[in-house]
C-alpha cells in the first residue's frame, strides 16, 4: 500500500515533465540541464543499487526526460531547433 503512494508520485512528476516538453516550453538553461541530467543518472544508479523500485523508476524517467531537455537546449544553442 505504501508503494502505491510512491508510484502515484512517480506518475504525477513524470507527467508534469512530459507535459512541459509536449507543450514545447523552452528548456531550462543548458548548465542547469546538464547538472540535472547527471544528478538524475547518479540517483538512478543509487536507487537501483539499494533496490528501491519506485525511486529507480522515477530517476530513470527523470534522466530520460532531462536528456530530452538537454538535446533541446543544445539545439537552441547551436541554432538547429526545428
Steps between C-alpha positions, in 0.01 A plus 500: 500500500780742582661444160174609339566854623852478359379387160228767499763764567721352228218517243402855592857633493582327171172624349586859597839475327346338193229767475767771518690339212186434293393863539836589349581725793859621481746267672677616815845661452763260366718498813202418720383231258841331496521501881145367531566224248821387671334514841205294376729237351695479827181467703372231262812295562476557876131406517564186295789398724290531815210318333240779512271438201300823533801731508685298238208546261451866594864589451526297179204696360652820630826413323321427173291817511794718602699346213223614264529850651877480457461424129245782468730746678795402280293543188394848610859591583628384160204643311382165365164495679234372273 
